[in-house]
Amino acid sequence: MVAARRVITLSIDSDQRRALVDISRSRSAATGRVERARMIIAYLDTPSAYVVARQIGVSQQTVTRCLERAAELGVLAALDDRPRAGRDAVITREARAWLVSLACAKPIASGYPHELWTTRLLAAHARNHGPQAGHPSLAKLAQGTVCKILAAQEIKPHKIRYYVEQRDPDFEPKMAEVLCVYREVEMRRAAAADRDGGGQIAILSYDEKPGIQAIGNTTPDLPPVPGTHPTTQRDHEYKRHGTVTLMAGIDLLTGTVHALVKSLPRRRPGTATAVASSSSSSKSSTLPTRPQLRSKLFWTITRRTSRGRPRRGWPLSRTAASRLCSPPNTVPGSTSSRGFSPKQPGPCSATSVSSPHTN
């Protein structure tokens, strides 16, 4: 008498099934994981270990063991091998902790001139000084073992990743002030759309990048020549044309970027930005030119040192942002120069300009 077929019930949701499909189609995953994922997916479609074994090309006992582990541990946990006993660890946990703490410190603290640790230098230092520190298991430490220990702790002492230090205690209020500007843009856009279709308001946000080196070629470029050189050839010699300043602004209502390159040495930031604003407003066809058009300009004024050179600072002050969030009451054609006052407190400020544009 033939015994009834044994059916193993597997609990799986849509996310787990999607993960199994991705693993079964992967070309970089381990072969064992891919094979077990294919077994489970095939068994979910056809609940027969014999049919799945014929389809995958393995024995029926292999499929049964995989399904039993999936029912016991879960379909995703069953893809990995069970942990084996193996040989006892030669390097103790205390030695590993000492090595990780050493990697988290600067090499100069250990008497080396290097800025960052390398795995080779770290392994050599551990071999020479580890036994003296009470860790004899590090006497024959290899460089590959150092890499495995650091990878287990997700530490990469040989790499640098930059970040921005928060030095301003008033960061959150100033952030709220900057966001208030964009909130005003949204309100003005909605009001302009209801009133005249959005053609009466232009809000520009300007910034500048000074000190860009302007260089030119000494000889004309050589075009590609078949059989001689496949790319454009350029002489490595060049001539200098000084430095230029790139001033660019974005229309916060339309998203149009207005750019202008000017050679204005030793200028005031407000003068350069005003020149860029007037040039882009007069030449650009995207800005409307109606008799009653009002435009508002925002630019960043950085903090100045004793030599008069600007340093990077926060683009908005509290006073300026309060003016931006309040209804505009500036007379058309007037310029507020509060951002240029040397007596104004705070590290930086902003200046707004309201001016009419006529045909």
C-alpha positions in Angstrom: 0.0 0.0 0.0 1.4 3.4 -1.0 1.8 5.9 1.8 0.1 9.2 1.6 2.3 12.1 0.3 3.7 14.2 3.1 2.8 17.9 2.7 5.0 20.5 4.6 3.1 23.7 5.4 5.1 26.9 4.9 4.0 30.3 6.2 5.1 33.1 3.9 3.8 36.6 3.1 4.1 38.7 -0.1 7.3 40.5 1.0 9.1 37.2 1.8 8.0 35.7 -1.5 9.3 38.8 -3.3 12.7 38.5 -1.5 12.9 34.8 -2.4 12.3 35.6 -6.1 15.0 38.2 -6.1 17.5 35.8 -4.4 16.6 33.0 -6.9 17.4 35.3 -9.8 20.6 36.8 -8.3 23.9 36.3 -10.0 26.0 37.5 -7.1 24.5 35.6 -4.2 25.9 32.4 -2.9 25.0 29.2 -4.9 23.5 27.5 -1.8 21.1 30.4 -1.1 20.0 30.7 -4.7 19.3 26.9 -4.9 17.4 26.8 -1.6 15.3 29.8 -2.7 14.4 28.1 -5.9 13.4 25.0 -4.0 11.0 26.9 -1.7 9.5 28.8 -4.6 9.0 25.7 -6.7 7.4 23.9 -3.7 5.0 26.8 -3.1 3.8 26.4 -6.7 3.9 22.5 -6.7 3.8 21.0 -3.2 5.7 17.9 -4.0 9.2 17.2 -2.9 9.7 14.6 -5.7 8.7 17.0 -8.4 10.8 19.9 -7.0 13.8 17.6 -6.8 13.4 16.6 -10.4 13.0 20.2 -11.4 16.0 21.6 -9.5 18.2 18.6 -10.1 18.9 17.5 -6.5 17.8 14.6 -4.4 14.4 14.4 -2.7 16.1 14.2 0.7 17.8 17.6 0.1 14.5 19.2 -0.8 12.8 17.7 2.3 15.6 18.9 4.7 15.3 22.4 3.2 11.5 22.5 3.6 11.7 21.3 7.2 14.2 24.0 8.0 12.0 26.6 6.3 9.0 25.4 8.4 11.0 25.5 11.6 13.1 28.7 11.2 11.3 30.6 8.4 11.7 30.8 4.7 14.4 33.4 4.7 16.4 32.1 7.7 16.4 28.6 6.1 18.6 29.9 3.2 21.7 30.2 5.3 23.8 27.3 6.7 23.5 26.3 10.3 26.4 27.5 12.5 29.0 24.8 12.9 31.1 24.1 16.0 34.5 24.4 14.3 37.7 25.2 16.1 37.8 27.4 19.1 38.8 31.0 18.4 42.5 31.6 18.8 42.2 35.4 19.2 40.3 36.2 22.4 37.5 38.7 22.7 39.7 41.0 24.8 42.3 41.0 22.1 39.7 41.8 19.4 38.4 44.7 21.6 41.9 46.0 22.1 42.6 45.9 18.3 39.3 47.7 17.5 40.0 50.4 20.1 43.5 50.8 18.6 42.0 51.2 15.1 39.6 53.9 16.5 42.5 56.0 17.7 45.0 58.1 15.6 48.3 56.4 14.6 50.1 59.5 15.8 49.0 58.6 19.4 51.1 55.4 19.0 54.2 57.2 17.7 53.6 56.8 13.9 53.7 59.7 11.4 50.8 58.4 9.5 47.5 60.2 9.4 45.3 57.1 9.1 45.8 53.5 10.0 46.4 50.9 7.2 45.6 47.2 7.9 49.2 46.3 7.3 50.5 48.9 9.8 47.8 47.9 12.3 48.7 44.2 12.0 52.4 45.0 12.5 51.7 47.2 15.5 49.5 44.5 17.1 52.1 41.8 16.6 54.8 44.0 18.2 52.9 45.5 21.1 49.9 43.1 21.5 51.7 40.5 23.7 53.2 43.3 25.9 49.6 44.7 26.4 48.5 41.3 27.7 47.2 39.7 24.5 49.6 36.9 23.4 47.1 35.7 20.8 48.1 38.6 18.6 51.7 37.6 18.3 51.1 36.0 14.9 48.3 38.3 13.7 47.9 38.4 9.9 46.7 41.3 7.8 43.7 39.4 6.6 42.6 38.6 10.1 42.7 42.3 10.9 40.5 43.0 7.9 38.0 40.4 9.2 37.9 41.8 12.7 37.4 45.3 11.5 34.7 44.3 9.0 32.8 42.5 11.7 32.6 45.8 13.7 32.0 47.8 10.5 35.0 50.0 11.0 37.1 51.4 8.2 40.0 53.4 9.7 41.7 53.9 6.4 38.8 55.9 4.9 37.7 59.5 5.5 34.1 60.7 5.2 33.4 64.4 5.5 30.6 65.9 7.6 29.4 69.3 8.6 29.9 70.3 12.2 26.9 72.2 13.7 28.6 75.2 15.2 25.7 77.6 15.4 23.5 77.1 18.5 20.7 79.0 16.6 20.6 76.6 13.7 17.0 75.5 14.1 15.5 79.1 14.2 17.5 80.1 11.2 16.4 76.9 9.4 12.8 77.9 10.1 13.5 81.3 8.7 14.9 79.9 5.4 11.9 77.6 5.1 9.7 80.6 5.7 11.0 82.1 2.4 9.9 79.1 0.4 6.6 79.2 2.2 6.2 82.8 1.1 6.9 81.8 -2.5 4.2 79.2 -2.3 1.7 81.7 -0.9 2.6 84.4 -3.5 2.3 81.9 -6.3 -1.2 80.9 -5.2 -2.2 84.5 -4.8 -0.7 85.5 -8.2 -2.5 82.6 -9.9 -5.8 83.7 -8.5 -5.2 87.4 -9.4 -3.5 87.6 -12.8 -2.2 84.1 -13.8 1.1 84.4 -12.0 2.7 86.9 -14.3 3.1 89.8 -12.0 5.6 88.4 -9.5 9.3 87.3 -9.8 11.2 86.1 -6.8 14.9 85.4 -7.4 17.4 83.7 -5.1 21.0 84.6 -6.0 24.4 83.4 -4.9 27.9 83.8 -6.3 31.1 81.7 -6.7 34.1 84.0 -6.8 37.7 83.3 -7.7 37.1 80.9 -10.7 40.3 80.6 -12.7 39.9 81.6 -16.3 42.4 79.9 -18.6 42.7 79.7 -22.4 44.4 77.6 -25.0 47.6 78.7 -26.6 47.0 76.8 -29.8 43.7 75.6 -31.5 42.5 72.1 -30.7 43.2 69.3 -33.2 40.2 67.4 -34.3 40.2 63.6 -34.4 42.0 62.0 -37.3 41.2 58.4 -38.3 44.2 56.2 -37.8 46.2 58.9 -36.0 44.5 60.0 -32.8 40.8 59.1 -32.1 40.2 62.0 -29.7 40.4 65.8 -29.8 44.0 66.8 -29.0 44.7 69.9 -26.9 48.1 71.4 -26.0 49.0 71.1 -22.3 50.2 74.7 -22.2 47.7 77.3 -21.4 47.5 81.1 -20.6 45.8 82.7 -17.7 43.1 85.3 -17.9 42.8 86.1 -14.2 39.7 85.1 -12.3 36.0 85.6 -12.8 33.0 85.4 -10.7 30.0 83.2 -11.5 26.7 84.7 -10.3 23.6 82.6 -10.7 20.1 82.9 -9.5 17.0 80.7 -9.6 13.5 82.0 -10.1 11.7 80.4 -7.2 8.3 80.7 -9.0 9.3 79.2 -12.4 12.5 77.3 -11.6 14.4 79.1 -14.3 18.2 79.6 -13.6 19.8 82.9 -14.6 23.6 82.9 -14.8 26.1 85.7 -15.4 29.9 85.7 -15.4 31.5 89.0 -14.5 35.1 90.2 -13.8 34.6 92.5 -10.9 37.8 92.4 -8.8 37.6 93.6 -5.1 33.9 94.4 -5.2 31.2 94.5 -2.6 28.9 91.4 -2.8 25.8 93.6 -3.1 27.2 95.4 -6.1 28.0 92.2 -8.0 24.6 90.7 -7.2 22.8 93.8 -8.2 24.6 93.8 -11.5 23.7 90.2 -12.1 20.1 90.8 -11.2 19.7 93.8 -13.5 21.4 91.9 -16.3 19.3 88.8 -16.1 16.1 90.7 -15.6 16.7 92.8 -18.7 18.0 90.0 -21.0 15.9 87.1 -19.9 12.7 86.5 -21.8 11.2 84.3 -19.0 10.7 87.2 -16.6 7.6 89.2 -17.4 8.0 92.9 -18.2 4.7 94.6 -17.2 4.4 98.1 -15.9 3.4 97.0 -12.4 5.7 94.0 -12.0 7.3 93.6 -8.6 10.4 91.5 -8.1 12.1 90.4 -4.9 15.8 89.4 -4.8 17.4 87.3 -2.1 21.2 86.9 -1.9 23.6 85.6 0.7 25.9 88.1 2.5 28.7 86.2 4.3 30.5 87.3 7.4 33.6 89.5 6.8 37.0 89.1 8.4 39.3 91.9 9.4 40.8 92.0 5.9 37.4 92.5 4.3 37.2 89.1 2.6 34.0 87.2 2.9 33.6 83.9 4.8 30.9 81.4 4.4 28.0 81.9 6.8 24.3 81.3 7.2 22.4 83.0 4.3 19.6 84.6 6.4 19.3 86.6 9.5 16.3 86.7 11.8 15.4 90.3 10.9 15.7 89.7 7.2 13.6 86.5 7.3 10.9 88.3 9.3 10.7 90.9 6.5 10.4 88.1 3.9 7.6 86.4 5.8 5.6 89.5 6.3 3.6 91.3 3.5 5.9 93.4 1.3 5.8 97.1 2.1 9.0 98.2 0.4 8.6 101.1 -2.0 9.3 100.0 -5.6 12.8 101.1 -6.6 14.2 101.2 -3.1 17.1 99.1 -1.8 17.6 98.0 1.7 21.3 97.9 2.7 21.0 96.6 6.2 23.0 93.5 5.2 26.1 95.7 4.6 26.0 97.5 7.9 29.2 96.6 9.9 27.4 97.3 13.2 24.7 94.7 12.7 25.0 91.8 15.1 25.1 88.2 14.0 27.3 86.3 11.8 25.5 87.0 8.5 22.5 88.6 7.1 20.4 88.9 3.9 19.3 91.7 1.7 16.1 92.0 -0.3 15.5 94.3 -3.3 12.1 95.3 -4.6 12.1 97.0 -8.0 9.7 97.6 -10.8 10.4 96.3 -14.4 8.9 98.3 -17.2 8.9 97.7 -21.0 
